[in-house]
């Protein structure tokens, strides 16, 4: 309890921290309020032409990954948390169920079939009708694991070869048909809407 599961940065709480109004709850709210940047990160399942989330916060620091979604209200549709560098998560101190989509490391755009002229992907590459051109810093990653309907306080989820995990509202995996091997574009990952940073 309180440490990373499987050696990766995840959310949890240490001794003496309550999930609601205690120090842990206050810390979680503080981390969420520290989110800064010009806009949210978006995640598109390019393989399925489906939006996974259009308002992701990025938990890039150990503290932000450690706190994760603990003590927070359920995620609205289209929202989520991108835990960078996490290969596993646990559900201790969580208040609601989530879906977890584990993504592998970022792929070079040329390998992934994106334009070789630059690192940014075009709206057509996103696979979303009417999508606006992505911001610089977009990444293409493969889905290496999916865990639907993870219940609060129960269980551990991990995926071999993961370079991060998307924590999404329960039902997102089923609604989008997301499965292992799908290509996911993360748009706006270059310093946008980081959680837990001042």
N, C-alpha and C positions, 0 to 999 in steps of 0.2 A: 504494500500500500504506500502510495506517495512517491514512488520512484518510477522510472521508465519501465514499461513492460517489454521484455525481450531485448533490452538494450537500446531502444529507440525512444525519442522524446514523445511523451504522451501526456494526457491530462490525468490528474490524480490530486490527492490532498494529503497533507501531512497531519500528524497528531495535533489535536486541539483546534482543528479547523472545521467549522460547520458548513454544510452545503447551502444553508439559506442565508440568514442575516448575520452570521458570525464573520470572523476574519476572512475565511475563504470566499464567501459570497461577496464581501466588500472588495476583495482583491480582483475577483472576476469582473465585477462591474467596472472597477478602475481600469483593468486591462482593456475592456471593450471600449471604454471612453477614450483610451489613448490611441485608438485607431486613427491614423492620419493618412493624408495623401489625396490626390486629385480625384480619385474615383475607385469603384470596386473592381475586383478581379472577376472575370467571367470564365465559366467552364462550359465548353461545347463538346458533345460527343459527335465527332466528325463522321464516324462510321454510321451512326444511326440518324444523323441530321436532327439531333435533339439537344435542347438546352438542359444542362445539369444544374447550373446555378448562374444567375446574373448578378448576384451580390455576395461575393465571397470575401471574407476577411482572411488575411494571411498571418498565421502564427509562425514566425520565423525564429524567434528567440526561444531559449530553453524555458524561460518563465512563461511565455505565452503558450507554448506547447503543453507545459505542465498543467496550466489552468484550463486550457481548452474551452469546453462549453459548460464546465461545472458551474452550478448555481444560476445558470441563465434560463430564461423562459424558452419554450420550444421554438425551433427555427420556423420562421414563416416560409411559405413556398417560394422557391427561387433563391433562398439564402443558404449560407453554409460557411464552413471554416476549412481553409487549406493549411494543413500541418506539414510544413516542409521537413524533409529528412526523417519522417516517422515511418517505421516499418511495422509498428504494432500500436494498438490502442486498447484501453480497458474502459469499462463502463461504470466504475466506482464513482460515487458522488454525483452521478448524472440524474436529471429529473425526468428525462423523456427518451424515447427510442429514436435511433438514427439509422441511416444507411451509411456505410463506409465504402468508398471506392478507392482502392490503392492503385497508385500510378507509379510506373517505373521512372528511371531517370529521363531527363529531357533528351529528345532525339535531335540530331542535326537536321535542319530543315531540308537539305538536299536529299538526305536518306529517306525522309518521310514523304517525299514527293512534292514538297512546297517549292516555291520559286527559289532558284539558287542565287538570285541577285541580291538577296538580303535575308535577314533573320525574321522579319515580320511576315505574317501570313495574310493573304488577301481575304476579303469577305467570302469569295467563292471557296477558298480553302477551309473556311470554318464550317461550311456545309449548312449554314442557317440562312433560309430565305430572308432577304432584306437586311442582313447583318451589316452593321457599319464596319469600316475597315478597322482592324485591331490596332491597338497601340503598340509601339516598339516594346520589345521584351516578351512577345508572345512565345509560348513553348508548346511543342507537340510531345505528348507522352502516351505510352501504351498502358492500358488497364492490365494490371497483374493480379488483381484480386477484388472480389466483390463480396460484401457481407450485408445482407438486407435485414432490416428490423432488429438491430441490436438493442436489447432491452436494458433499461437503466439498472445499475447495480449488479448486472449479471454478465459475466463472460469477458473474454479477451478475443480480439481479432488481430490477425497478422497476415502478411503476404510476403513470400520470399521474393527478393529483388525489388522491393518497393523503395521509391525515392520520396515518398510523401503520400498523404491520404486526404481525400475530400470527405468531410463529415457533412452529410446532407439530411434534409428532412426524410423521415421514414416514408417509404413508398416511391422515392425518386428512382431507384434502380428498376423497379417493376414498370413504372410509368414510361421510362425512356428505353427499356430493353437493354440497358448497359450490361456487357459481359466481358469476360477476360479476352484480351486481344483487340478490343476496340481502341481507336485512336481518339484521344481527348486533347483539345486545344485549350490551354490556359492563357487567357488574354489579359495583359496588364500586370504581369508578375514582377516587373522591374520597379520595385519600391513602392507600389501602390497599396494603400489601405492596409498597412502593417499593424498588427495588433500587439500591444504591450511595448511600444517604443515611444520615446519622447523626442 
